[in-house]
Amino acid sequence: MKKIIIIGASSGMGMRIATDFARLGWRVGIAARHEDRLKAVKDLYPDRIEYMTIDVAAPDATERFYKLIELIDGMDYLLYSAGCGWNNPELDETFDERTIDVNVKGFTRIINAAYKYYKDTANLHRGHIAAITSVAGVKGIGISATYSATKRYQWAYLQAIDQLAHQQHVNVSVTDIRPGFVDTPLLSGDKNYPLLMSIDYVAPRIERAIVRHRRVAVIDSRWAVITALWRMIPDPLWRRLELNF
Ligand SMILES: NC(=O)c1ccc[n+]([C@@H]2O[C@H](COP(=O)([O-])OP(=O)(O)OC[C@H]3O[C@@H](n4cnc5c(N)ncnc54)[C@H](OP(=O)(O)O)[C@@H]3O)[C@@H](O)[C@H]2O)c1
């Protein structure tokens, strides 16, 4: 029986992917801050899902993460789906700090803890580290400067961990999942985002990318084309682009 830990599984994509894997018979360990929501997810598959409240921004996050691994008796896959972000053209410091706490500090803490777990158990089985980043990492986006910068950080960090695993002969593979806009609580119910995708549409694509150990998966192909075009835009032109979503 496969075992997956999903951080950020109390809502949105993480929650949906947790229930999908539990339905398939996997053992699933879920974490986030809101205990009532985690419990509601566990109640759907009480024999297959265990939960642990974890605030990735808190210093005890690593210890609690390891306890969750113990609860499901191992970890074949990690999915980091915790995240936050806001449009912040006023550069409000409170939003910036919360975004950095979860998308950078918490992300680094949990990815490192997973890597060390696999390093210590390297010869037992192959480990896999996956994270939902975003297409927003492709370039700095003026109205969401911190969000786009933290997503770029996540891209680079996952790439670095993949290289480190190769250098240190640690049996770990890494998947960077980069969706475009998805209709989740993160977008506060606003349906006006361009090419907005439903969770029903993205969840199976993310799950396939994880089980196939894809290195990078842009969800979906339309967003792959858009981000490829964005990359080609020279900086002086990018600067003038009015991105207002
Ligand atoms: N929705 C989109 O358009 C979109 C597009 C591209 C990428 N993404 C990325 O996809 C990931 C999942 O987001 P989502 O869209 O599914 O949004 P979501 O429904 O808001 O889910 C975010 C999850 O992160 C958890 N979380 C937030 N702060 C946390 C903390 N300090 N410690 C532990 N868990 C925390 C939340 O749970 P608690 O509040 O219970 O802690 C929740 O379970 C994020 O990284 C997001 O940036 C989203």
The ligand as an SDF file (V2000), in Angstrom:
LIG
                    3D

 48 52  0  0  0  0  0  0  0  0999 V2000
   -5.6290   28.3540   -6.7760 N   0  0  0  0  0  0  0  0  0  0  0  0
   -4.8040   28.7230   -7.7360 C   0  0  0  0  0  0  0  0  0  0  0  0
   -5.1710   29.4320   -8.6860 O   0  0  0  0  0  0  0  0  0  0  0  0
   -3.3690   28.2610   -7.7070 C   0  0  0  0  0  0  0  0  0  0  0  0
   -2.6320   28.3270   -8.8950 C   0  0  0  0  0  0  0  0  0  0  0  0
   -1.3160   27.9040   -8.8990 C   0  0  0  0  0  0  0  0  0  0  0  0
   -0.7400   27.4190   -7.7450 C   0  0  0  0  0  0  0  0  0  0  0  0
   -1.4760   27.3730   -6.5860 N   0  0  0  0  0  0  0  0  0  0  0  0
   -0.8060   26.8650   -5.3880 C   0  0  0  0  0  0  0  0  0  0  0  0
   -1.4190   25.6580   -5.0120 O   0  0  0  0  0  0  0  0  0  0  0  0
   -1.2030   25.4290   -3.6230 C   0  0  0  0  0  0  0  0  0  0  0  0
   -2.5360   24.9980   -2.9820 C   0  0  0  0  0  0  0  0  0  0  0  0
   -3.4070   26.1010   -2.9740 O   0  0  0  0  0  0  0  0  0  0  0  0
   -4.9840   26.0090   -3.2340 P   0  0  0  0  0  0  0  0  0  0  0  0
   -5.2550   26.7820   -4.4670 O   0  0  0  0  0  0  0  0  0  0  0  0
   -5.4560   24.6130   -3.1460 O   0  0  0  0  0  0  0  0  0  0  0  0
   -5.4980   26.9360   -2.0380 O   0  0  0  0  0  0  0  0  0  0  0  0
   -6.1870   26.6760   -0.6350 P   0  0  0  0  0  0  0  0  0  0  0  0
   -7.4830   25.9750   -0.8140 O   0  0  0  0  0  0  0  0  0  0  0  0
   -6.1910   28.0120    0.0150 O   0  0  0  0  0  0  0  0  0  0  0  0
   -5.1910   25.6760    0.1260 O   0  0  0  0  0  0  0  0  0  0  0  0
   -4.0770   26.1050    0.8250 C   0  0  0  0  0  0  0  0  0  0  0  0
   -3.7570   25.1040    1.9120 C   0  0  0  0  0  0  0  0  0  0  0  0
   -2.5960   25.5750    2.5910 O   0  0  0  0  0  0  0  0  0  0  0  0
   -2.8250   25.4530    3.9790 C   0  0  0  0  0  0  0  0  0  0  0  0
   -2.0020   26.4080    4.7050 N   0  0  0  0  0  0  0  0  0  0  0  0
   -1.9870   27.7470    4.6080 C   0  0  0  0  0  0  0  0  0  0  0  0
   -1.1400   28.2830    5.5060 N   0  0  0  0  0  0  0  0  0  0  0  0
   -0.6070   27.2350    6.1840 C   0  0  0  0  0  0  0  0  0  0  0  0
    0.3180   27.1170    7.2590 C   0  0  0  0  0  0  0  0  0  0  0  0
    0.8800   28.2020    7.8230 N   0  0  0  0  0  0  0  0  0  0  0  0
    0.6400   25.8870    7.7080 N   0  0  0  0  0  0  0  0  0  0  0  0
    0.0890   24.7760    7.1560 C   0  0  0  0  0  0  0  0  0  0  0  0
   -0.7920   24.8180    6.1490 N   0  0  0  0  0  0  0  0  0  0  0  0
   -1.1450   26.0340    5.6770 C   0  0  0  0  0  0  0  0  0  0  0  0
   -4.3110   25.7160    4.1460 C   0  0  0  0  0  0  0  0  0  0  0  0
   -4.8120   25.1420    5.3480 O   0  0  0  0  0  0  0  0  0  0  0  0
   -5.0440   25.8820    6.7500 P   0  0  0  0  0  0  0  0  0  0  0  0
   -5.5930   27.2340    6.4640 O   0  0  0  0  0  0  0  0  0  0  0  0
   -5.9860   24.9640    7.4670 O   0  0  0  0  0  0  0  0  0  0  0  0
   -3.6970   25.9220    7.4050 O   0  0  0  0  0  0  0  0  0  0  0  0
   -4.8640   24.9610    2.9530 C   0  0  0  0  0  0  0  0  0  0  0  0
   -5.0440   23.6130    3.2840 O   0  0  0  0  0  0  0  0  0  0  0  0
   -0.6200   26.7400   -3.0800 C   0  0  0  0  0  0  0  0  0  0  0  0
    0.7800   26.6210   -2.9560 O   0  0  0  0  0  0  0  0  0  0  0  0
   -0.9350   27.7440   -4.1670 C   0  0  0  0  0  0  0  0  0  0  0  0
    0.0130   28.8010   -4.2060 O   0  0  0  0  0  0  0  0  0  0  0  0
   -2.7810   27.7690   -6.5390 C   0  0  0  0  0  0  0  0  0  0  0  0
  1  2  1  0
  2  3  2  0
  2  4  1  0
  4  5  1  0
  4 48  2  0
  5  6  2  0
  6  7  1  0
  7  8  2  0
  8  9  1  0
  8 48  1  0
  9 10  1  0
  9 46  1  0
 10 11  1  0
 11 12  1  0
 11 44  1  0
 12 13  1  0
 13 14  1  0
 14 15  2  0
 14 16  1  0
 14 17  1  0
 17 18  1  0
 18 19  2  0
 18 20  1  0
 18 21  1  0
 21 22  1  0
 22 23  1  0
 23 24  1  0
 23 42  1  0
 24 25  1  0
 25 26  1  0
 25 36  1  0
 26 27  1  0
 26 35  1  0
 27 28  2  0
 28 29  1  0
 29 30  1  0
 29 35  2  0
 30 31  1  0
 30 32  2  0
 32 33  1  0
 33 34  2  0
 34 35  1  0
 36 37  1  0
 36 42  1  0
 37 38  1  0
 38 39  2  0
 38 40  1  0
 38 41  1  0
 42 43  1  0
 44 45  1  0
 44 46  1  0
 46 47  1  0
M  CHG  2   8   1  16  -1
M  END
$$$$
